[in-house]
Amino acid sequence: MTAQRWIRSGMLGLAVGILLFAGAAGGNEGSKRSTGTASQAATKQQDEETERVEGEKRFHTNCSRCHQYPHKFPPRMMATIVRHMRVRATITDEDMRLVLRYMTQ
């Protein structure tokens, strides 16, 4: 073989090696992303459940003295109701947000 053929075959081998390496690395990133997305979704669902439970506790602490279990109203109407009751019951913004989350789910 001549020197030129050695160089060409070496360059070709190097190019194939780079492509294979890049493909393998790209495949790993995709699986990491899907795993990360799945864990993020699970974390978000767990956070929503925690907020709902906390909202239920705050409802029982602040609202159940005068009100029974809440009726299901549309979220927009419920937001207006909770804002008005926030002023009358002197509850915090955080309590209002959690109670609203509980009542609209």
C-alpha distances in whole Angstrom, upper triangle without the diagonal:
4,7,8,6,7,10,11,11,12,15,15,16,18,20,21,22,24,26,26,28,30,31,32,34,36,37,39,41,42,43,45,46,48,49,51,52,54,55,56,58,60,61,62,64,66,67,69,70,71,73,75,76,77,79,81,82,83,85,87,87,88,89,91,94,95,92,91,88,86,87,83,83,81,79,80,84,83,81,85,87,85,85,89,89,87,90,93,91,90,87,83,81,78,81,81,78,77,80,79,76,78,80,78,75
4,5,5,7,9,10,11,12,14,16,17,18,20,21,23,24,26,27,29,30,32,33,35,36,38,39,41,42,44,45,47,49,50,51,53,55,56,57,59,60,61,63,65,66,67,69,71,72,73,75,77,77,79,81,82,83,85,87,88,89,90,91,94,95,93,92,88,87,87,84,84,81,79,80,84,83,81,85,87,85,85,89,89,87,90,93,91,90,86,83,80,78,81,81,78,77,81,79,76,78,81,78,76
4,5,5,6,9,10,11,12,14,15,16,18,20,21,22,24,26,27,28,30,32,33,34,36,38,39,41,42,43,45,47,48,49,51,53,54,55,57,59,59,61,63,64,65,67,69,70,71,73,75,75,77,79,80,81,83,85,85,86,87,89,92,93,91,90,87,85,85,82,82,79,77,78,82,81,79,82,85,83,83,86,87,85,87,90,89,87,84,81,78,76,79,79,75,75,78,77,74,76,79,76,74
4,5,5,6,9,10,11,12,14,15,16,18,20,21,23,24,26,27,29,30,31,33,35,36,37,39,41,42,43,45,47,48,49,51,53,53,55,57,58,59,61,63,64,65,67,68,69,71,73,74,75,78,79,79,81,84,84,85,86,87,90,91,89,88,85,83,83,80,80,77,75,76,79,79,77,80,83,81,81,84,85,83,86,89,87,86,82,79,76,74,77,77,73,74,77,75,72,74,77,74,72
4,5,5,6,8,10,10,12,14,15,16,18,20,21,22,24,26,27,28,30,31,33,35,36,37,39,41,42,44,45,46,48,50,51,52,54,56,57,58,60,61,62,64,66,67,68,70,72,73,74,76,78,78,80,82,83,84,85,86,89,90,88,87,83,82,82,79,79,76,74,75,78,78,76,79,82,80,80,84,84,82,85,88,87,85,82,79,76,73,76,76,73,73,76,74,71,73,75,73,71
4,6,5,6,9,10,10,12,14,15,16,18,20,21,22,24,26,27,28,30,32,33,35,36,38,39,41,42,44,45,46,48,49,50,52,54,55,56,58,60,61,63,64,65,67,69,70,71,73,75,76,77,79,81,81,82,83,85,88,89,87,86,82,81,81,78,78,75,73,74,78,77,75,79,81,79,79,83,83,81,84,87,85,83,80,77,74,72,75,75,71,71,74,73,70,72,74,72,70
4,6,5,6,9,10,10,12,14,15,16,18,20,21,22,24,26,27,28,30,32,33,35,36,37,39,41,42,43,45,47,48,49,51,52,53,55,57,58,59,61,63,64,65,67,68,69,71,73,74,75,77,79,79,80,81,83,86,87,85,84,80,79,79,76,76,73,71,72,75,75,73,76,78,76,76,80,81,79,81,84,83,81,78,75,72,70,72,73,69,69,72,71,68,70,72,70,68
4,5,5,6,9,10,10,12,14,15,16,18,20,21,22,24,26,27,29,30,32,33,35,36,37,39,41,42,43,45,47,47,49,51,52,53,55,57,58,59,61,62,64,66,67,68,69,72,73,74,75,78,78,79,80,81,85,86,83,82,79,77,77,74,74,71,69,70,74,73,71,75,77,75,75,79,79,77,80,83,82,80,77,74,71,69,71,72,68,68,71,70,66,69,71,68,66
4,5,5,6,8,10,10,12,14,15,16,18,20,21,22,24,26,27,29,30,32,33,35,36,38,39,40,42,44,45,46,48,50,51,52,54,56,57,58,60,61,63,64,66,67,68,70,72,73,74,77,77,78,79,80,84,85,82,81,78,76,76,73,73,70,68,69,73,72,71,74,76,75,75,79,79,77,80,82,81,80,76,73,70,68,71,71,67,67,70,69,65,68,70,67,65
4,5,5,6,9,10,10,12,14,15,16,18,20,21,22,24,26,27,29,30,32,33,35,37,38,39,41,42,43,45,47,48,49,51,53,54,55,57,59,59,61,63,64,65,67,69,70,71,73,75,75,76,77,79,82,83,81,80,76,75,75,72,72,69,67,68,72,71,70,73,75,73,73,77,77,75,78,81,79,78,74,71,68,66,69,69,65,65,68,67,64,66,68,66,64
4,5,5,6,9,10,10,12,14,15,16,18,20,21,22,24,26,27,29,31,32,33,35,36,37,39,41,42,43,45,47,47,49,51,52,53,55,57,58,59,61,63,63,65,67,68,69,71,73,74,74,75,77,80,81,79,78,74,73,73,70,70,67,65,66,69,69,67,70,72,71,71,74,75,73,75,78,77,75,72,69,66,64,67,67,63,63,66,65,62,64,66,64,62
4,5,5,6,9,10,11,12,14,15,17,18,20,21,23,25,26,27,29,31,32,33,35,36,38,39,41,42,44,45,46,48,50,51,52,54,56,57,58,60,62,62,64,66,67,68,70,72,73,74,74,76,79,80,77,77,73,71,71,68,68,65,63,65,68,68,66,69,72,70,70,74,74,72,75,78,76,75,72,69,66,63,66,66,62,62,65,64,61,63,65,63,60
4,5,5,6,9,10,11,12,14,15,16,18,20,21,23,24,26,27,29,30,32,33,35,36,38,39,40,42,44,45,46,48,50,51,52,54,55,57,59,60,61,63,65,66,67,69,71,71,72,73,75,78,79,76,75,72,70,71,67,68,65,63,64,68,67,66,69,71,69,69,73,73,71,74,77,75,74,71,68,65,62,65,65,62,61,64,63,60,62,64,62,59
4,5,5,6,9,10,10,12,14,15,16,18,20,21,23,24,26,27,29,31,32,33,35,36,37,39,41,42,43,44,47,48,49,51,53,53,55,57,58,59,60,63,64,65,67,69,69,70,71,73,76,77,75,74,70,69,69,66,66,63,61,62,66,65,64,67,69,67,67,71,71,69,72,75,73,72,68,65,62,60,63,63,59,59,62,61,58,60,62,60,58
4,5,5,6,9,10,11,12,14,15,16,18,20,21,23,25,26,27,29,31,31,33,35,36,37,39,41,42,43,45,46,47,49,51,52,53,55,57,58,59,61,63,63,65,67,68,69,69,71,74,75,73,72,68,67,67,64,64,61,59,60,64,63,61,65,67,65,65,69,69,67,70,73,71,70,67,64,61,58,61,61,57,57,61,59,56,58,60,58,56
4,5,5,6,9,10,11,12,14,15,17,19,20,21,23,25,26,27,29,30,32,33,35,36,38,39,41,42,44,45,46,48,50,51,52,54,56,57,58,60,62,62,64,66,67,68,69,70,73,74,72,71,67,66,66,63,63,60,58,59,63,62,61,64,66,64,65,68,69,67,70,72,71,70,66,63,60,58,61,61,57,57,60,58,55,57,59,57,55
4,5,5,6,9,10,11,12,14,15,17,19,20,22,23,25,26,27,29,30,32,33,34,36,38,39,40,42,44,45,47,48,49,51,53,54,55,57,59,60,61,63,65,65,66,67,69,72,73,71,70,66,65,65,62,62,60,57,59,62,61,60,63,65,63,64,68,68,66,69,71,70,68,65,62,59,57,59,60,56,55,59,57,54,56,58,56,54
4,5,5,6,8,10,10,12,14,15,17,18,20,21,22,25,26,27,28,30,32,32,34,36,37,38,40,42,43,45,46,47,49,51,52,53,54,57,58,59,60,63,63,64,65,67,70,71,68,68,64,63,63,60,60,57,55,56,60,59,57,61,63,61,61,65,65,63,66,69,67,66,62,59,56,54,57,57,53,53,56,55,52,54,56,54,52
4,5,5,6,9,10,10,12,14,15,17,19,20,21,23,25,26,27,29,30,31,33,35,36,37,39,41,42,43,45,46,47,49,51,52,53,55,57,58,59,61,62,63,64,65,68,69,67,66,62,61,61,58,58,55,53,54,58,57,56,59,61,59,60,63,64,62,65,67,66,65,61,58,55,53,56,56,52,52,55,53,50,52,55,52,50
4,5,5,6,9,10,11,13,14,16,17,19,20,22,23,24,26,27,29,30,32,33,35,36,38,39,41,42,44,45,47,48,50,51,52,54,56,57,58,60,61,62,63,64,68,69,66,65,61,60,60,57,57,55,53,54,58,57,56,59,61,59,60,63,64,62,65,67,66,64,61,58,55,53,55,56,52,51,54,53,50,51,54,51,49
4,5,5,6,9,10,11,13,14,16,17,19,20,21,23,24,26,27,28,30,32,33,34,36,38,39,41,42,43,45,47,48,49,51,53,54,55,57,59,59,60,61,63,66,67,65,64,60,59,59,56,57,54,52,53,57,56,54,58,60,58,58,62,62,60,63,65,64,62,59,56,53,51,53,54,50,49,53,52,48,50,53,50,48
4,5,5,6,9,10,11,12,15,15,17,19,20,21,22,24,26,27,28,30,31,32,35,36,37,39,41,42,43,45,46,47,49,51,52,53,55,57,58,58,59,61,64,65,62,62,58,57,57,54,54,51,49,50,54,53,52,55,57,55,55,59,59,57,60,63,61,60,57,54,51,48,51,51,47,47,50,49,46,48,50,48,46
4,5,5,6,9,10,11,13,14,15,17,19,20,21,23,25,26,27,29,30,31,33,35,36,37,39,41,42,44,45,46,48,50,51,52,54,56,57,58,58,60,63,64,61,60,57,55,55,52,52,50,48,49,53,52,51,54,56,54,55,58,59,57,60,62,61,60,56,53,50,48,50,51,47,46,49,48,45,47,49,46,44
4,5,5,6,9,10,11,13,15,16,17,18,20,22,23,24,26,27,29,30,32,33,35,36,38,39,41,42,44,45,46,48,50,51,52,54,55,56,57,58,62,63,60,59,56,54,55,52,52,50,48,50,53,52,51,54,56,54,54,58,58,56,59,62,60,59,55,53,50,47,50,50,46,46,49,48,44,46,48,46,44
4,5,5,6,9,10,11,13,15,16,16,18,20,21,22,24,26,27,28,30,32,33,35,36,37,39,41,42,43,44,47,48,49,50,53,53,54,55,56,60,61,59,58,54,53,53,50,51,48,46,48,51,50,49,52,54,52,52,56,56,54,57,59,58,56,53,50,47,45,47,48,44,43,46,46,42,44,47,44,42
4,5,5,6,9,10,11,13,14,15,17,19,20,21,23,24,26,27,29,30,31,33,35,36,37,39,41,42,43,45,46,47,49,51,52,53,53,55,58,59,57,56,52,51,51,48,48,46,43,45,48,47,46,49,51,49,50,54,54,52,55,57,56,55,51,48,45,43,45,46,42,42,45,43,40,42,44,42,40
4,5,5,6,9,10,11,13,14,15,17,19,20,21,23,24,26,27,29,30,32,33,35,36,38,39,41,42,44,45,46,48,50,51,52,53,54,57,58,56,54,51,50,50,47,47,45,43,45,48,47,46,49,51,49,50,53,53,52,55,57,56,55,51,48,46,43,45,45,42,41,44,43,39,41,43,41,39
4,5,5,6,9,10,11,12,14,15,16,18,20,21,22,24,26,27,28,30,32,33,34,36,37,39,40,42,43,44,46,48,49,50,51,52,55,57,54,53,50,48,49,46,47,44,42,44,47,46,45,48,50,48,49,52,52,50,53,56,54,53,49,46,44,41,43,44,40,39,42,42,38,40,42,40,38
4,5,5,6,9,10,10,12,14,15,16,18,20,21,22,24,25,26,28,30,31,32,34,36,37,38,40,41,42,44,46,47,48,49,50,53,54,52,51,48,46,47,44,44,42,40,41,45,43,42,46,47,45,46,49,49,47,50,53,51,50,47,44,41,38,41,41,37,37,40,39,36,37,40,38,36
4,5,5,6,9,10,10,12,14,15,16,18,20,21,22,24,25,27,29,30,31,33,35,36,37,39,41,41,43,45,46,47,48,49,52,53,51,49,46,45,45,42,42,40,38,39,43,42,41,44,46,44,45,48,48,47,50,52,50,49,46,43,40,38,40,40,37,36,39,38,34,36,38,36,34
4,5,5,6,8,10,11,12,14,15,17,18,20,21,22,24,26,27,28,30,32,33,34,36,38,39,40,42,44,45,46,47,48,51,52,50,48,45,44,44,41,42,40,38,40,43,41,41,44,46,44,45,48,48,46,50,52,50,49,45,43,40,38,39,40,36,35,38,37,34,35,38,35,33
4,6,5,6,8,10,10,12,14,15,16,18,20,21,22,24,26,26,28,30,31,32,34,36,37,38,40,42,43,44,45,46,49,50,48,47,44,43,43,40,41,39,37,39,42,40,39,43,44,42,43,46,46,44,47,50,48,47,43,40,38,35,37,38,34,33,36,36,32,34,36,34,32
4,5,5,6,8,10,10,12,14,15,16,18,20,21,22,24,25,26,28,30,31,32,34,36,37,38,40,41,42,43,44,47,48,46,45,42,40,41,38,38,36,34,36,39,37,36,40,41,39,40,44,44,42,45,47,46,45,41,38,36,33,35,35,32,31,34,33,30,31,34,32,29
4,5,5,6,9,10,10,12,14,15,16,18,20,21,23,24,26,27,29,30,31,33,35,36,37,39,40,41,42,43,46,47,45,43,40,39,39,36,37,35,32,35,38,36,35,39,40,38,40,43,43,41,45,47,45,44,41,38,36,33,35,35,31,30,33,32,29,30,33,30,28
4,5,5,6,9,10,11,12,14,15,16,18,20,21,22,24,26,27,28,30,32,33,34,36,38,39,40,41,42,45,46,44,43,39,38,39,36,37,35,33,35,38,37,36,39,41,38,40,43,43,41,44,46,44,44,40,37,35,32,34,34,31,30,32,32,28,29,32,30,28
4,5,5,6,9,10,10,12,14,15,16,18,20,21,22,24,26,26,28,30,31,32,34,36,37,38,39,40,43,45,42,41,38,37,38,35,36,34,31,33,36,35,34,37,38,36,37,41,40,38,42,44,42,41,37,35,32,29,31,32,28,27,30,30,26,28,31,29,26
4,5,5,6,9,10,10,12,14,15,16,18,20,21,22,24,25,27,29,30,31,32,35,36,37,37,38,42,43,40,39,36,34,35,32,33,31,28,30,33,32,31,35,36,34,35,38,38,37,40,42,40,39,36,33,31,28,30,30,26,26,28,27,24,26,28,26,24
4,5,5,6,9,10,11,12,14,15,17,18,20,21,23,24,26,27,29,30,31,33,35,36,36,37,41,42,39,38,34,33,34,31,32,30,28,31,33,32,31,35,36,34,35,39,38,37,40,42,40,39,36,34,31,28,30,30,27,25,28,27,23,25,27,25,22
4,5,5,6,9,10,10,12,14,15,16,18,20,21,22,24,26,27,28,30,32,33,34,35,36,39,40,38,37,33,33,34,31,32,31,28,31,34,32,31,35,35,33,34,38,37,35,39,41,38,38,34,32,30,26,28,29,25,24,27,26,23,24,27,25,22
4,5,5,6,9,10,10,12,14,15,16,18,20,21,22,24,26,26,28,30,31,32,33,34,37,39,36,35,32,31,32,29,30,28,26,28,31,29,28,32,33,30,31,35,34,33,36,38,36,35,31,29,27,24,25,26,22,21,24,24,20,22,25,23,21
4,5,5,6,9,10,11,12,14,15,16,18,20,21,23,24,25,27,29,30,31,31,32,36,37,34,33,30,29,29,26,27,26,23,26,29,27,26,30,31,29,30,34,33,32,35,37,35,35,31,29,26,24,25,25,22,20,23,22,18,20,22,20,18
4,5,5,6,9,10,11,12,14,15,17,18,20,21,23,24,26,27,29,30,30,31,35,36,33,32,29,28,29,26,28,27,24,27,30,27,27,31,31,29,31,34,33,32,35,37,35,34,31,29,27,23,24,25,22,20,22,22,18,19,22,21,18
4,5,5,6,9,10,10,12,14,15,16,18,20,21,22,24,26,27,28,29,30,33,35,32,31,28,27,29,27,28,27,24,27,29,27,26,30,30,27,29,32,31,30,33,35,32,32,28,26,24,21,22,23,20,18,21,21,17,18,21,20,18
4,5,5,6,9,10,10,12,14,15,16,18,20,21,22,24,25,26,27,28,31,33,30,29,26,25,26,24,25,23,20,23,26,23,22,26,27,24,26,29,29,27,30,32,30,30,26,24,22,19,20,20,17,15,18,18,14,16,19,17,15
4,5,5,6,9,10,11,12,14,15,17,19,20,21,23,24,25,26,27,30,31,28,27,24,23,24,22,23,22,19,22,25,22,22,26,26,24,26,29,28,27,31,32,30,30,26,25,22,19,20,21,17,15,18,17,13,14,17,16,13
4,5,5,6,9,10,11,12,14,15,17,18,20,21,23,24,25,25,29,30,28,27,23,23,25,23,24,24,21,24,26,24,23,27,27,24,26,29,28,27,30,32,29,29,25,24,22,19,19,20,17,15,17,18,14,14,18,17,14
4,5,5,6,9,10,10,12,14,15,16,18,20,21,22,23,24,27,29,27,26,23,22,24,22,23,23,20,22,24,22,21,24,25,22,23,27,25,24,27,29,26,26,22,20,18,15,16,17,14,12,15,15,12,13,16,16,14
4,5,5,6,9,10,10,12,14,15,16,18,20,21,21,22,25,26,24,23,20,19,20,18,20,19,16,19,21,18,18,22,22,19,21,24,23,22,25,27,25,25,21,20,18,15,15,15,12,10,13,13,9,10,13,12,10
4,5,5,6,9,10,11,12,14,15,17,18,20,20,21,24,25,23,22,18,18,20,18,20,20,18,21,22,19,19,23,23,20,22,25,24,23,26,28,25,25,22,21,19,16,16,17,14,11,13,14,10,9,13,13,10
4,5,5,6,8,10,11,12,14,16,16,18,19,20,23,25,23,22,19,19,21,20,22,22,19,22,24,20,20,23,23,20,22,25,23,22,25,26,24,23,20,18,17,14,14,15,13,10,12,14,11,10,14,15,13
4,5,5,6,9,10,10,12,14,15,16,17,18,21,23,21,20,17,17,19,18,19,19,16,19,20,17,16,20,19,16,18,21,20,18,22,23,21,20,17,15,14,11,11,12,9,6,9,10,7,8,11,12,11
4,5,5,6,9,10,10,12,14,15,15,16,19,21,18,17,14,14,16,15,16,17,15,18,19,15,15,19,18,15,18,21,19,18,22,23,20,21,17,17,15,13,11,12,10,7,8,9,6,5,9,10,8
4,5,5,6,9,10,11,12,14,15,15,18,20,18,17,14,15,17,17,19,20,18,21,21,18,18,21,20,17,20,22,20,19,23,23,20,21,17,17,17,14,12,14,13,9,10,12,10,7,11,13,11
4,5,5,6,9,10,10,12,13,14,17,19,18,17,15,15,18,18,20,21,18,21,21,18,17,20,19,16,18,21,18,17,20,21,18,18,14,14,14,10,9,11,10,7,8,11,9,8,12,14,13
4,5,5,6,9,10,10,11,12,15,17,15,15,13,12,15,15,16,17,15,17,18,14,14,17,15,12,15,17,15,14,18,18,15,16,12,12,12,9,7,8,8,4,4,7,7,5,8,10,10
4,5,5,6,9,10,10,10,13,15,13,12,10,10,13,14,16,18,16,19,19,15,16,18,16,14,17,18,16,16,19,19,16,17,14,15,15,13,10,11,11,8,7,10,9,6,8,11,11
4,5,5,6,9,10,10,13,15,14,14,12,13,17,18,19,21,19,22,21,18,18,20,18,15,18,20,17,16,19,19,16,16,13,14,15,13,10,12,13,9,8,12,12,9,12,15,15
4,5,5,6,8,9,11,13,13,13,12,13,16,17,19,20,18,20,20,16,16,18,16,12,15,16,13,12,16,15,12,13,10,10,12,10,6,9,10,7,6,10,11,9,11,14,15
4,5,5,5,6,9,11,9,10,9,9,13,14,16,18,16,18,17,13,14,16,13,11,14,15,11,11,15,14,11,13,10,12,13,12,8,9,11,8,6,9,10,8,9,12,13
4,6,6,5,8,10,9,9,9,11,14,16,18,21,19,22,20,17,18,19,16,14,17,18,14,14,17,16,13,15,13,15,16,15,11,13,14,12,9,13,14,11,12,15,16
4,6,7,8,11,11,12,12,14,17,19,21,23,21,23,22,18,19,20,17,15,17,17,14,13,16,15,11,13,10,13,15,13,10,12,14,12,10,14,15,13,14,18,19
4,6,7,9,9,12,12,13,16,18,19,21,20,21,20,16,16,17,14,12,14,14,10,10,12,11,7,9,7,10,13,12,9,10,13,12,9,12,15,13,13,17,18
4,5,6,6,8,9,10,13,15,16,19,18,19,17,14,15,15,12,10,13,12,9,10,12,11,8,11,10,13,14,14,11,11,14,12,9,12,14,12,12,15,17
4,5,5,6,7,9,13,16,17,20,20,21,19,16,17,18,15,13,16,16,12,14,16,14,11,14,13,16,18,17,14,14,16,15,11,14,16,13,13,17,18
4,6,8,11,12,16,19,20,23,23,24,22,19,20,20,16,15,18,16,13,14,16,13,11,14,13,17,19,19,15,16,19,17,14,17,19,17,16,20,21
4,7,10,11,14,17,18,21,21,22,19,17,18,18,14,14,16,14,11,13,15,12,10,14,14,18,20,20,16,16,19,18,15,17,19,17,16,19,21
4,7,7,10,14,15,18,18,20,17,14,16,16,13,12,15,14,11,14,16,13,12,15,15,18,19,20,16,15,18,17,13,15,17,15,13,16,18
4,6,9,12,14,18,18,20,18,15,18,18,15,14,18,17,14,17,19,17,15,19,18,20,21,21,17,17,19,17,14,15,17,14,12,15,17
4,7,10,12,16,16,18,16,13,16,17,14,14,18,18,15,17,20,18,17,20,18,20,21,20,17,16,17,15,12,13,14,11,9,13,13
4,6,9,12,12,15,13,10,13,14,11,11,15,15,13,15,18,17,16,19,17,19,19,19,16,14,15,14,10,11,12,10,7,10,11
4,6,10,11,14,11,9,13,14,12,12,16,16,15,17,20,19,19,21,20,22,21,21,18,17,17,16,13,12,14,11,8,10,11
4,7,9,11,10,8,12,13,12,13,16,17,16,18,21,21,20,23,21,22,21,21,19,16,16,16,13,11,12,11,7,7,9
4,6,8,6,6,9,11,10,11,14,15,15,17,20,20,20,22,21,22,20,21,19,16,16,16,13,11,12,12,8,7,10
4,6,5,6,9,10,11,12,14,16,16,18,21,21,22,23,22,22,20,21,19,16,16,16,14,11,12,13,10,7,10
4,5,5,6,9,10,10,12,14,15,16,19,20,20,21,19,19,17,17,16,13,12,13,12,8,9,11,8,6,9
4,5,5,7,9,10,11,13,15,15,18,19,20,21,19,20,17,18,18,14,13,15,14,10,12,14,11,9,12
4,5,5,6,9,10,11,13,14,16,17,18,20,19,20,18,19,18,14,14,16,14,11,13,14,11,10,13
4,5,5,6,9,10,10,12,15,15,16,17,16,17,15,16,14,11,11,12,10,7,10,11,7,7,11
4,5,5,6,9,10,10,13,15,15,16,14,14,12,14,13,9,9,11,10,7,9,11,9,9,12
4,6,5,6,9,10,11,13,14,15,15,15,14,16,15,11,12,14,12,10,13,15,12,12,16
4,5,5,6,9,10,11,12,14,13,15,14,16,14,10,12,14,11,9,13,13,11,12,15
4,5,5,6,9,10,10,11,10,11,10,12,10,7,9,10,8,7,10,11,9,11,14
4,5,5,7,9,10,10,10,11,9,12,11,7,10,12,11,9,13,14,13,14,17
4,5,6,7,9,10,11,12,12,15,13,10,13,15,13,12,16,17,15,16,20
4,5,5,6,8,8,11,12,14,11,9,12,14,11,11,15,15,13,15,19
4,6,5,5,5,7,8,11,9,7,10,12,10,11,14,15,14,16,19
4,6,5,7,9,10,13,12,10,13,16,14,14,18,19,18,19,23
4,6,8,11,13,16,13,12,16,17,15,16,19,19,18,20,23
4,6,9,12,13,11,10,14,15,13,14,18,17,17,19,22
4,7,9,12,10,10,13,15,13,15,18,18,18,21,23
4,7,8,6,7,10,11,10,12,15,15,16,18,20
4,5,5,6,9,10,11,12,14,15,16,18,20
4,5,5,6,9,10,10,12,14,15,16,19
4,5,5,6,9,10,11,12,14,15,17
4,5,5,6,8,10,10,12,14,16
4,6,5,6,9,10,10,12,14
4,6,5,6,9,10,11,12
4,5,5,6,9,10,11
4,5,5,6,9,10
4,5,5,6,9
4,6,5,6
4,6,6
4,6
4
